[in-house]
Amino acid sequence: MLANRLWKLYFGAGLSRKLDDLGSQGEPPTHPELLDHLAAKLLDSGWDIRAFIKYLVMNDAYRQSSLASAELRERDPFNFWLARQSRFRLDAELVRDNALVVSGLLSETIGGPSVKPYQPRGYWSFLNFPTREWQNDSGESLYRRGLYTHWQRQYLHPALLAFDAPSREGMHR
């Protein structure tokens, strides 16, 4: 399952779209031999996640363009044959987290309540029933991982929205 989750992280979708159940109850992988190969590679490396990720991002499938000819889109509209890269490689939370890491600002605190990073004043003005005002957190809470960012029902934090995070409508956890 870990190989499938890591594939999803870097390719936008798992080899089995159902990440939490690859057994007889879940969705079978689109490329079972590839998934077996990846799982064996991970196991043979002694569970070296860093080496496995390097292996994923250095392969030809990951390094190809997301642009596709009209013919290719027609022949393989859902990219079943992995002939192009996904348009979306990283989740919105990871884009923000990466920017924080590069700048040296990312807080590595694990767990705890949701946080409220910077947000433009008036962003919620159209939601004012009841009247509400966003209060930015302070200190290291401003720089916590995107995983901890507060969501107001279906309204995404604007930083996540800017990087194409999916809406929460229809999400099941």
Number of C-alpha atoms within 10 A of each C-alpha: 16 14 23 22 19 18 21 18 16 19 21 18 18 20 23 22 18 18 17 13 13 16 11 7 8 13 15 15 19 14 13 12 10 12 19 14 12 20 18 14 17 19 14 10 13 10 14 12 15 10 13 19 16 10 14 19 14 11 10 12 16 20 12 13 13 13 12 15 9 10 9 13 14 10 12 15 12 10 14 12 12 14 17 21 20 20 11 14 17 19 18 20 19 17 16 19 20 16 12 17 15 9 9 10 14 20 16 11 11 9 9 7 10 15 21 20 23 16 14 11 11 11 12 16 12 9 12 9 7 6 9 12 13 15 11 15 13 12 10 14 19 17 25 24 23 23 13 18 21 15 14 10 9 11 14 18 21 14 19 20 14 10 16 15 16 14 13 13 9 8 7 5 3
